[in-house]
Amino acid sequence: MSQIFHRSTNTLSKVSILSAVFVIGGLFGVFMIIDRAGYTSRRGVTLMQPIPFSHEHHVSGLGMDCRYCHTAVETSATAGIPPTATCYNCHKLIWKDSPMLEPVRASFRTGEPIRWTKVHDLPDFAYFNHSIHVAKGVGCTTCHGQVDRMPLMWQEKSLQMEWCLDCHRQPEQYVRPREMVFRVDYEPPSNQLEVGRRLVEEYQIQKLTSCSTCHR
């Protein structure tokens, strides 16, 4: 029986298969790069707000504690967005006639809340509880970055699953004493792993990596 395909077909098929593997691998690599890019995860992107609130001014300049505005962070799943009354407590006396703060005054007069743009916006399928992390010694700056150096707020971390899992798998690298959770000037000690392992045991921190921990 005569040969149906030319002998070069064997070589061509091998080259085609190898090329397909490399193309698929390359496309996967490009996808991973795009997925981790800042413009995809919104990392480092400053979003427009109805009022240009400066954490740098309020935290670093005035020394305000995170809990003054985010009152529910120790007891609730959400840190809480401060009501207009919290802003107005100070700004009815300070910069009370500033045009920039007219939205605060208007909100206080009408009772209509200020429509802030959420910066750290997790997907609806991901569950995160602030109070648990605070109780276990996870500092504000660990997730939110140095807010005391942010004239306008941006997302410092990717908030992607691999970032969360890195801490869940190795909490000793990140936890700090509970009394230091809200300190924006906290610096990890040179023996962080030694301190971290002690805190993991003392705070009974579990290395939770099952899907149901965050996806409920």
N, C-alpha and C positions, 0 to 999 in steps of 0.2 A: 504494500500500500504506500502510495506516495505521501510525502510529508505535506501536511496542510499548511502549517505556519512556517515562515522563514526562520532560520536559526537565530536571527537577530531579535526575534520576539522574546526569547528568554531573557536576554540582556535588558531589553526595553521594559519588560514587566518588572524586573528587579529594580531598575532605576526609578520606575513609576511608583513602586511601593515605598522605596526609601524617600523619594521626593515628597510623597504624601505625608509620611511620618514627620519629616522636617517642617513641612508647611503647617501641619496641625500643631506641632510643638511650638513653632514660631508664633502662630496666632494665639495660642494659649499664653505664651509669654507676654505678648502685646496686651492681651486682656488683663493679665495680672498687673502689669505696669499701669494701665489706665485705671484699674480698680483701686490701686493704692495712691493714685495721684491726688494732689491737694484739691484740684477743682472737682474731683469726683466725690471725695469724702467731705468737702467744704473745709478741710483743715487749713488754717491760716487765712481764711476768707472773712473779711469784715462785712457784716450785713447791715443794711440800712435800718435805723431805728427811728421811731417818732420823735425821740429826744436823744441827742448825742451824750448819753451817760458815760462818764469816765470812771472806771474802776481804779485807775491809777490815781486820780485826784482824791477819790473818797477813801480808798484803802491805804495807799502810801502817803498821800498828802495829809489827810485828816485822821488817819489811824482807826477807821471804822472797822469793827468786827463783822465778819461775814453774816453772823446770826442777827445782826440788827435789821437787815433787809430780808434775809432768807430764814425766817423764823421757824419754819417747820422742818428744817434739815435734820434735826436730831431725833425727831419723833415720827416722821412721815416718809413715805416713799419718794415724794417730791420735795425739792428744796423750797419751793414756793416763790412766786413773784410778788414783790411787796405791793400792797395796795397804795393808791394815790396818797392816802392819809399819811403813810410813812414818809413819803417824799415831802409832803406839805408841812410836816412837823417842823422841818428846818427851813424850807423855802418860803414859808409865810413871813419869815424874818430876814433870811439871807437871799440875796439876788431876787427879791420878791417882785421886782418890776422888769426883770430880764425878759426880752421877747422870746429868747430861746426856751424859756420855761413856761410860756403861755399854755402849752398842752397840759401841763401839770395843774395850772390854775383852772383851766377849762374843765378838766376831768373832775376836780374837786367841787366845782360849782354845779356841774350837771349830774355827777354820780356815774358818768360813763367811764369805764375803765380804760386805761391807756393800752393800746394794742401793740405790745412789745413783740418783736420778732424773735422767736426762739432760736438761740444759737446752738445749744447742745440738744439736738432733736433726734432722739433714738427712734428707730422704726417701731411701729405699733406691735410687731411680733416679738420685740425684745423687752423683757421686764427688768427694771433696775430699781433698787430701793436705797435711797440715800441714807436713811437712819441706820441700816445694817452696816453699811460700809464705814460710816462715822464711828459706830460702836466698836468696830474691829480695828480701828486705827489707820484708816485710809485718809490721808490728808486731802484738803480741797485742791491744793496745787498739783497733787499727783495726777488728777484727771483734768483739771481746768487750766493748768499752767500757771505762770506767774501773773495772776490778774492784777497785781499791784503795779505791773509795768505795761498795762494795756490801756492806752488812752480811749480806745473803743474796743469792745469785747469781740474776740474771735475764738474759734474752736482750735485749741492747741493740739489735741490728739485726734487720731483717725476715728475713734469710737467703733472700729470694726471688730469682728468677733475674735480675730487672732490677737488683737491688742488686749481685749478683756481676758482671754485665756492665758496670756503670758503672766498676768498678775495672779489669776486663780491657781495656776500651776506652781508659781514661785512667790507666794505672798511675803516670804521673809525678805525679799529684795525691796519691798515697797512700804510695808507697814511702819508706823511710827507710834510713839506713846500717845495715848488718847488726849493728854493735855496739850499736845502739839498739833492736833489735827487742823485747827483753824489758824495756825501760825503761817503766814505767807513767807516769813523769813527763815523758815526751818531748812536746815541743811542736813542731809543724811550723814551719820557719823562714819568714820573710816572703817569701823567694825560693824557695818550695817547688817551683814549676814548673821553675826553672832547675836546682835540685839534683836534682829528680826525673828530668829528662831525662838528666842526667849519669849517674845511677844506673841508669836503664833501659838505657843503652848499656853501662855498666860491668858490670852483672849479666846482660847479654844477655837482658833480659826481652822475651818475645814477647807481642803483643796477641792472645791466643788467644780467639776467639769462636765457633769452630765447635761444633756440637752434641756431637760426639764427645769434646771436651775434658773435659766433665763427665758426659755421659750415655754410659756404656760398656756 
